Amino acid sequence: MSNRLKEVIKFAFTGGVCFLIEYAALIILKEWLHLSAVAATPIAFLISVVFNYLLCVKWVFSGAKEGSRKAQIGFAVTSVMGLFLNWAIMWALTALFGENAVLLSLFGVELKVYMLNKIIATGLVMVWNYFTKRWLLKG
């Protein structure tokens, strides 16, 4: 298996773990703390970015420039850009489709519109994250 393919698989796995962290944080903020999905999105995103950075530097991009201040600042800048992209997509989807309507209820668990909106936003931002972070951390 090529190194690039291994890297993409590791990145996808890391993204999946970070998505679960972000998704769980979004649901906690929305359902338990009663924030709107649009307000909870950047908080949940920032929580997951911390985990994403650590996993990318330590595991995904072997040989990453961990100590490089330039790479760290670049990672932060692209993450903030990803945050705004994520938030803008969530805002637009919420404006179009709402956030509290129940799409599906199964065994007492409800799938609400904002949950689907988050999955869509995450998919779109994922491509941005891979290419910008690879460029910054691998050089």
Accessible surface in RSA format (square Angstrom, percent):
REM  Atomic radii and reference values for relative SASA: ProtOr
REM  Chains: A
REM  Algorithm: Lee & Richards
REM  Probe-radius: 1.40
REM  Slices: 20
REM RES _ NUM      All-atoms   Total-Side   Main-Chain    Non-polar    All polar
REM                ABS   REL    ABS   REL    ABS   REL    ABS   REL    ABS   REL
RES MET A   1   148.99  77.2  74.03  49.0  74.96 178.5  87.02  74.0  61.97  82.1
RES SER A   2    69.40  58.6  51.96  69.3  17.44  40.2  53.92 114.8  15.48  21.7
RES ASN A   3   123.90  85.4 114.68 110.8   9.22  22.2  33.75  81.2  90.15  87.1
RES ARG A   4   123.61  51.9 118.01  60.2   5.59  13.3  48.85  66.8  74.76  45.3
RES LEU A   5    87.00  48.5  84.39  60.4   2.61   6.6  86.53  60.8   0.47   1.3
RES LYS A   6    96.83  47.2  94.78  58.2   2.06   4.9  48.72  43.9  48.11  51.3
RES GLU A   7    12.72   7.3  10.94   8.3   1.78   4.2   5.98  11.6   6.73   5.5
RES VAL A   8    60.43  39.8  60.19  54.5   0.24   0.6  60.19  52.3   0.24   0.7
RES ILE A   9    88.44  50.3  86.03  64.1   2.40   5.8  87.66  63.1   0.77   2.1
RES LYS A  10    60.61  29.6  60.37  37.0   0.24   0.6  26.49  23.8  34.13  36.4
RES PHE A  11    13.23   6.6  13.00   8.1   0.23   0.6  13.00   7.9   0.23   0.7
RES ALA A  12    58.29  53.6  45.62  70.4  12.67  28.8  49.43  69.6   8.86  23.5
RES PHE A  13   127.86  64.0 119.16  73.8   8.70  22.6 126.62  76.8   1.24   3.6
RES THR A  14     0.52   0.4   0.39   0.4   0.13   0.3   0.42   0.6   0.10   0.1
RES GLY A  15    22.36  27.6   0.00   N/A  22.36  27.6  18.08  49.6   4.28   9.6
RES GLY A  16    34.28  42.3   0.00   N/A  34.28  42.3  32.34  88.7   1.94   4.4
RES VAL A  17    50.10  33.0  48.83  44.2   1.27   3.1  49.04  42.6   1.06   2.9
RES CYS A  18     7.07   5.3   6.88   7.7   0.19   0.5   7.07  17.9   0.00   0.0
RES PHE A  19    43.37  21.7  40.42  25.0   2.95   7.7  42.57  25.8   0.80   2.3
RES LEU A  20   116.05  64.6 112.23  80.3   3.83   9.6 112.54  79.0   3.52   9.5
RES ILE A  21    45.66  26.0  39.25  29.2   6.41  15.4  44.35  31.9   1.30   3.5
RES GLU A  22     9.68   5.6   9.68   7.3   0.00   0.0   0.00   0.0   9.68   7.9
RES TYR A  23    35.67  16.7  35.67  20.3   0.00   0.0  32.22  24.2   3.45   4.3
RES ALA A  24    50.17  46.1  44.25  68.3   5.92  13.5  49.65  69.9   0.52   1.4
RES ALA A  25    12.78  11.7   7.61  11.7   5.17  11.8  12.19  17.2   0.59   1.6
RES LEU A  26     0.08   0.0   0.08   0.1   0.00   0.0   0.08   0.1   0.00   0.0
RES ILE A  27    47.06  26.8  47.06  35.1   0.00   0.0  47.06  33.9   0.00   0.0
RES ILE A  28    70.79  40.3  70.79  52.7   0.00   0.0  70.79  51.0   0.00   0.0
RES LEU A  29    19.28  10.7  19.28  13.8   0.00   0.0  19.28  13.5   0.00   0.0
RES LYS A  30    23.56  11.5  20.29  12.4   3.28   7.8   0.18   0.2  23.38  24.9
RES GLU A  31    52.94  30.4  40.79  30.9  12.15  28.9  19.52  37.8  33.42  27.3
RES TRP A  32   178.58  71.7 158.63  76.8  19.96  46.9 137.32  73.2  41.26  66.9
RES LEU A  33   110.89  61.8  91.12  65.2  19.77  49.7  93.84  65.9  17.04  45.9
RES HIS A  34   150.18  82.1 120.87  84.0  29.31  75.0  83.80  86.4  66.38  77.2
RES LEU A  35    59.94  33.4  56.61  40.5   3.33   8.4  59.19  41.6   0.75   2.0
RES SER A  36    52.11  44.0  42.28  56.4   9.82  22.6  37.65  80.2  14.45  20.2
RES ALA A  37     0.00   0.0   0.00   0.0   0.00   0.0   0.00   0.0   0.00   0.0
RES VAL A  38    27.38  18.0  27.31  24.7   0.07   0.2  27.31  23.7   0.07   0.2
RES ALA A  39    47.96  44.1  35.40  54.6  12.56  28.6  44.27  62.3   3.69   9.8
RES ALA A  40     0.00   0.0   0.00   0.0   0.00   0.0   0.00   0.0   0.00   0.0
RES THR A  41     0.02   0.0   0.00   0.0   0.02   0.1   0.02   0.0   0.00   0.0
RES PRO A  42    33.76  24.6  33.76  30.8   0.00   0.0  33.76  27.9   0.00   0.0
RES ILE A  43    76.46  43.5  75.11  56.0   1.34   3.2  76.09  54.8   0.36   1.0
RES ALA A  44     0.02   0.0   0.02   0.0   0.00   0.0   0.02   0.0   0.00   0.0
RES PHE A  45     9.07   4.5   9.07   5.6   0.00   0.0   9.07   5.5   0.00   0.0
RES LEU A  46    90.07  50.2  87.13  62.3   2.95   7.4  87.32  61.3   2.75   7.4
RES ILE A  47    73.24  41.7  67.53  50.3   5.71  13.8  72.37  52.1   0.88   2.4
RES SER A  48     5.91   5.0   5.91   7.9   0.00   0.0   0.24   0.5   5.67   7.9
RES VAL A  49    26.51  17.4  26.18  23.7   0.33   0.8  26.51  23.0   0.00   0.0
RES VAL A  50    89.43  58.8  85.44  77.4   3.99   9.6  89.22  77.5   0.22   0.6
RES PHE A  51    93.39  46.7  92.93  57.6   0.47   1.2  93.39  56.6   0.00   0.0
RES ASN A  52    15.32  10.6  15.32  14.8   0.00   0.0   5.06  12.2  10.26   9.9
RES TYR A  53    45.06  21.0  45.06  25.6   0.00   0.0  43.76  32.9   1.30   1.6
RES LEU A  54    91.36  50.9  90.75  64.9   0.61   1.5  91.11  64.0   0.25   0.7
RES LEU A  55    58.51  32.6  58.40  41.8   0.11   0.3  58.51  41.1   0.00   0.0
RES CYS A  56     0.00   0.0   0.00   0.0   0.00   0.0   0.00   0.0   0.00   0.0
RES VAL A  57    13.23   8.7   2.84   2.6  10.39  25.0   2.84   2.5  10.39  28.2
RES LYS A  58   136.97  66.8 103.27  63.4  33.70  80.2  75.79  68.2  61.18  65.2
RES TRP A  59    99.51  39.9  95.54  46.2   3.98   9.3  77.21  41.2  22.30  36.2
RES VAL A  60     3.82   2.5   0.00   0.0   3.82   9.2   0.00   0.0   3.82  10.4
RES PHE A  61     0.04   0.0   0.00   0.0   0.04   0.1   0.04   0.0   0.00   0.0
RES SER A  62    79.41  67.1  67.93  90.7  11.49  26.5  43.22  92.0  36.19  50.7
RES GLY A  63    77.16  95.1   0.00   N/A  77.16  95.1  42.05 115.4  35.11  78.6
RES ALA A  64    17.75  16.3   0.25   0.4  17.50  39.8   0.25   0.4  17.50  46.4
RES LYS A  65    91.77  44.8  82.52  50.6   9.25  22.0  59.87  53.9  31.90  34.0
RES GLU A  66    79.18  45.5  76.98  58.2   2.20   5.2  25.87  50.0  53.31  43.5
RES GLY A  67    70.57  87.0   0.00   N/A  70.57  87.0  38.88 106.7  31.69  71.0
RES SER A  68    34.73  29.4  21.43  28.6  13.31  30.6  22.31  47.5  12.42  17.4
RES ARG A  69   165.43  69.5 160.53  81.8   4.91  11.7  54.43  74.4 111.00  67.3
RES LYS A  70   170.86  83.4 161.67  99.2   9.19  21.9 108.90  98.0  61.96  66.0
RES ALA A  71     3.24   3.0   0.73   1.1   2.52   5.7   2.87   4.0   0.37   1.0
RES GLN A  72    56.95  31.8  51.06  37.3   5.89  14.0  15.69  33.4  41.26  31.3
RES ILE A  73    97.48  55.5  95.26  71.0   2.22   5.3  97.38  70.1   0.10   0.3
RES GLY A  74    12.35  15.2   0.00   N/A  12.35  15.2  12.08  33.2   0.27   0.6
RES PHE A  75     5.89   2.9   5.89   3.7   0.00   0.0   5.89   3.6   0.00   0.0
RES ALA A  76    52.73  48.5  46.97  72.5   5.76  13.1  52.41  73.8   0.32   0.8
RES VAL A  77    77.95  51.3  75.59  68.4   2.36   5.7  77.83  67.6   0.12   0.3
RES THR A  78    14.26  10.1  14.26  14.5   0.00   0.0  14.26  19.2   0.00   0.0
RES SER A  79     4.91   4.2   4.06   5.4   0.85   2.0   4.91  10.5   0.00   0.0
RES VAL A  80    68.90  45.3  68.54  62.1   0.36   0.9  68.86  59.8   0.04   0.1
RES MET A  81    98.02  50.8  90.78  60.1   7.23  17.2  82.94  70.5  15.07  20.0
RES GLY A  82     0.01   0.0   0.00   N/A   0.01   0.0   0.01   0.0   0.00   0.0
RES LEU A  83    18.49  10.3  18.49  13.2   0.00   0.0  18.49  13.0   0.00   0.0
RES PHE A  84   124.97  62.5 123.57  76.5   1.39   3.6 123.76  75.0   1.21   3.5
RES LEU A  85    71.96  40.1  67.74  48.5   4.22  10.6  71.23  50.0   0.73   2.0
RES ASN A  86     2.33   1.6   2.33   2.3   0.00   0.0   0.00   0.0   2.33   2.3
RES TRP A  87    92.78  37.2  92.78  44.9   0.00   0.0  84.73  45.2   8.05  13.1
RES ALA A  88    44.11  40.6  41.51  64.1   2.61   5.9  41.88  59.0   2.24   5.9
RES ILE A  89    28.43  16.2  25.42  18.9   3.01   7.3  28.43  20.5   0.00   0.0
RES MET A  90     0.00   0.0   0.00   0.0   0.00   0.0   0.00   0.0   0.00   0.0
RES TRP A  91   138.83  55.7 138.38  67.0   0.45   1.1 110.37  58.8  28.47  46.2
RES ALA A  92    39.03  35.9  37.32  57.6   1.71   3.9  38.81  54.7   0.22   0.6
RES LEU A  93    22.53  12.5  22.53  16.1   0.00   0.0  22.53  15.8   0.00   0.0
RES THR A  94    23.40  16.6  19.05  19.3   4.35  10.4  19.05  25.6   4.35   6.6
RES ALA A  95    73.37  67.5  31.09  48.0  42.28  96.2  43.61  61.4  29.76  78.8
RES LEU A  96   131.03  73.0 100.57  71.9  30.46  76.6 102.58  72.0  28.45  76.6
RES PHE A  97   122.68  61.4 100.14  62.0  22.54  58.7 107.69  65.3  14.99  42.9
RES GLY A  98    31.04  38.3   0.00   N/A  31.04  38.3  28.52  78.3   2.52   5.7
RES GLU A  99    25.50  14.6  21.66  16.4   3.85   9.2  11.64  22.5  13.86  11.3
RES ASN A 100    84.26  58.1  73.41  70.9  10.84  26.1  30.79  74.1  53.46  51.7
RES ALA A 101    60.45  55.6  44.42  68.6  16.03  36.5  56.41  79.4   4.04  10.7
RES VAL A 102    72.15  47.5  41.86  37.9  30.29  73.0  41.86  36.4  30.29  82.2
RES LEU A 103    88.75  49.4  55.19  39.5  33.56  84.4  58.36  41.0  30.39  81.8
RES LEU A 104    99.88  55.6  94.80  67.8   5.08  12.8  99.68  70.0   0.20   0.5
RES SER A 105    68.83  58.2  42.84  57.2  25.99  59.9  25.23  53.7  43.61  61.1
RES LEU A 106   101.15  56.3  97.38  69.7   3.77   9.5  99.01  69.5   2.14   5.8
RES PHE A 107   190.67  95.4 147.92  91.6  42.75 111.2 162.99  98.8  27.68  79.2
RES GLY A 108    75.48  93.1   0.00   N/A  75.48  93.1  37.85 103.9  37.63  84.3
RES VAL A 109   108.97  71.7 102.77  93.0   6.20  14.9 105.94  92.1   3.03   8.2
RES GLU A 110    74.32  42.7  64.97  49.2   9.35  22.3  13.33  25.8  60.99  49.8
RES LEU A 111    60.21  33.5  58.27  41.7   1.93   4.9  59.40  41.7   0.80   2.2
RES LYS A 112    33.86  16.5  33.86  20.8   0.00   0.0   6.15   5.5  27.72  29.5
RES VAL A 113    10.14   6.7  10.14   9.2   0.00   0.0  10.14   8.8   0.00   0.0
RES TYR A 114     0.00   0.0   0.00   0.0   0.00   0.0   0.00   0.0   0.00   0.0
RES MET A 115    18.91   9.8  18.91  12.5   0.00   0.0  13.45  11.4   5.46   7.2
RES LEU A 116    75.32  41.9  75.32  53.9   0.00   0.0  75.32  52.9   0.00   0.0
RES ASN A 117     2.81   1.9   2.81   2.7   0.00   0.0   0.00   0.0   2.81   2.7
RES LYS A 118     0.17   0.1   0.17   0.1   0.00   0.0   0.17   0.2   0.00   0.0
RES ILE A 119    83.30  47.4  79.42  59.2   3.87   9.3  79.61  57.3   3.68  10.0
RES ILE A 120    73.08  41.6  65.98  49.2   7.11  17.1  71.86  51.7   1.23   3.3
RES ALA A 121     0.00   0.0   0.00   0.0   0.00   0.0   0.00   0.0   0.00   0.0
RES THR A 122    30.42  21.6  29.24  29.6   1.18   2.8  29.89  40.1   0.53   0.8
RES GLY A 123    34.71  42.8   0.00   N/A  34.71  42.8  28.79  79.0   5.92  13.3
RES LEU A 124   107.40  59.8  94.23  67.4  13.18  33.1  96.08  67.5  11.33  30.5
RES VAL A 125     2.73   1.8   2.73   2.5   0.00   0.0   2.73   2.4   0.00   0.0
RES MET A 126    96.55  50.0  93.87  62.1   2.68   6.4  65.80  55.9  30.75  40.7
RES VAL A 127    86.90  57.2  83.74  75.8   3.16   7.6  86.83  75.4   0.07   0.2
RES TRP A 128    73.61  29.5  64.82  31.4   8.79  20.6  72.55  38.7   1.07   1.7
RES ASN A 129    24.91  17.2  24.91  24.1   0.00   0.0   1.80   4.3  23.11  22.3
RES TYR A 130    21.28   9.9  21.28  12.1   0.00   0.0  21.25  16.0   0.03   0.0
RES PHE A 131   127.67  63.9 122.27  75.7   5.40  14.1 122.60  74.3   5.07  14.5
RES THR A 132    23.53  16.7  21.23  21.5   2.30   5.5  23.53  31.6   0.00   0.0
RES LYS A 133     4.81   2.3   4.81   2.9   0.00   0.0   3.89   3.5   0.92   1.0
RES ARG A 134    50.30  21.1  50.30  25.6   0.00   0.0   8.05  11.0  42.25  25.6
RES TRP A 135   171.69  68.9 165.18  79.9   6.52  15.3 141.35  75.4  30.35  49.2
RES LEU A 136    18.83  10.5  15.13  10.8   3.70   9.3  17.13  12.0   1.70   4.6
RES LEU A 137     1.03   0.6   0.94   0.7   0.09   0.2   0.94   0.7   0.09   0.2
RES LYS A 138    82.38  40.2  53.52  32.8  28.86  68.7  23.02  20.7  59.36  63.2
RES GLY A 139    67.45  83.2   0.00   N/A  67.45  83.2  40.26 110.5  27.20  60.9
END  Absolute sums over single chains surface
CHAIN  1 A     7980.5       6728.8       1251.7       6129.5       1851.0
END  Absolute sums over all chains
TOTAL          7980.5       6728.8       1251.7       6129.5       1851.0
